[in-house]
């Protein structure tokens, strides 16, 4: 049995990547499907400091649950929605997404490539 505790995310926060707009985020992989790494299903915790994070349309589907924080989320040009702890977001294949993180943010995400 493997247990991932919240404290395990602290190392990722100190090694956070810096986005183009100066915002900081990190990712901790929880599980990756076997096989081709580019076509593998992935499960991860993603965290971010306040800032704007935008992602173009990608050939994958993502579902995530917000664990902490608050953000304004826009998927595929739809209306912007405020999301927070307990909210579940589904990003369809080839849909761009933007997150304007308002309060330090953490999500538990599953990414499924579609080829």
C-alpha positions in Angstrom: 0.0 0.0 0.0 1.2 3.5 -0.9 -0.1 6.5 1.0 0.5 10.0 -0.4 0.3 12.6 2.3 -0.2 16.3 1.8 3.2 17.0 3.4 4.8 15.2 0.5 3.8 18.2 -1.7 6.1 20.5 0.2 9.2 19.4 -1.8 7.4 20.2 -5.0 6.5 23.7 -3.9 10.2 24.5 -3.3 11.1 23.3 -6.8 8.1 25.1 -8.4 8.3 25.8 -12.1 7.9 29.5 -13.1 5.2 30.2 -15.7 5.8 32.8 -18.5 3.8 35.3 -16.5 5.9 34.9 -13.3 3.4 32.7 -11.5 4.6 29.5 -9.8 3.2 26.0 -10.0 4.3 22.5 -9.3 3.2 18.9 -10.1 3.7 15.7 -8.2 3.0 12.5 -10.1 1.0 10.0 -8.2 0.6 7.3 -10.9 1.5 6.8 -14.5 0.0 4.0 -16.7 2.5 1.5 -18.1 3.5 1.7 -21.7 4.3 4.6 -24.0 4.9 7.6 -21.7 3.3 10.0 -24.2 0.1 8.0 -24.4 -0.1 7.1 -20.7 -2.9 8.0 -18.3 -1.5 10.1 -15.5 -2.7 11.0 -12.0 -1.1 14.0 -10.3 -1.4 16.7 -7.7 -0.9 20.1 -9.2 -0.5 23.2 -7.1 -0.1 26.9 -8.0 0.4 30.3 -6.5 -1.9 33.1 -7.6 -1.5 34.0 -11.2 -2.8 33.2 -14.7 -2.3 29.7 -16.1 -3.4 29.1 -19.7 -3.2 25.8 -21.7 -4.0 25.5 -25.4 -6.2 22.8 -26.8 -4.5 19.4 -26.2 -5.3 15.9 -27.5 -6.2 14.7 -24.0 -9.1 14.8 -21.5 -8.6 15.9 -18.0 -10.8 15.7 -14.9 -9.8 17.2 -11.6 -11.1 17.9 -8.2 -10.1 21.1 -6.3 -8.6 20.3 -3.0 -7.9 23.8 -1.8 -7.8 27.4 -3.0 -9.9 29.3 -5.4 -9.7 30.1 -9.1 -11.7 31.5 -12.0 -11.8 28.8 -14.6 -12.7 28.9 -18.3 -12.9 25.8 -20.4 -13.3 25.9 -24.2 -14.4 29.6 -24.3 -17.4 28.9 -22.1 -18.5 31.2 -19.3 -15.9 31.8 -16.5 -16.8 30.0 -13.3 -15.4 30.4 -9.8 -14.2 27.1 -8.5 -13.1 26.0 -5.1 -12.7 23.0 -2.7 -14.8 20.0 -3.7 -15.6 21.3 -7.2 -15.0 18.8 -10.1 -13.9 20.1 -13.5 -14.0 18.1 -16.7 -11.8 19.4 -19.6 -12.8 17.6 -22.8 -10.3 16.5 -25.5 -9.0 19.4 -27.5 -10.5 22.1 -25.2 -8.3 25.0 -24.0 -8.4 25.9 -20.4 -7.4 28.9 -18.3 -7.2 29.2 -14.6 -6.8 32.6 -12.9 -5.7 31.4 -9.5 -6.9 33.7 -6.8 -5.8 31.8 -3.6 -3.1 29.2 -3.4 -4.5 26.3 -5.3 -4.2 22.5 -5.3 -6.0 20.0 -7.5 -6.0 16.2 -7.9 -6.1 15.5 -11.6 -6.4 12.6 -14.0 -5.2 13.1 -17.6 -6.2 10.7 -20.3 -4.5 11.1 -23.7 -6.8 10.5 -26.7 -5.0 9.6 -29.9 
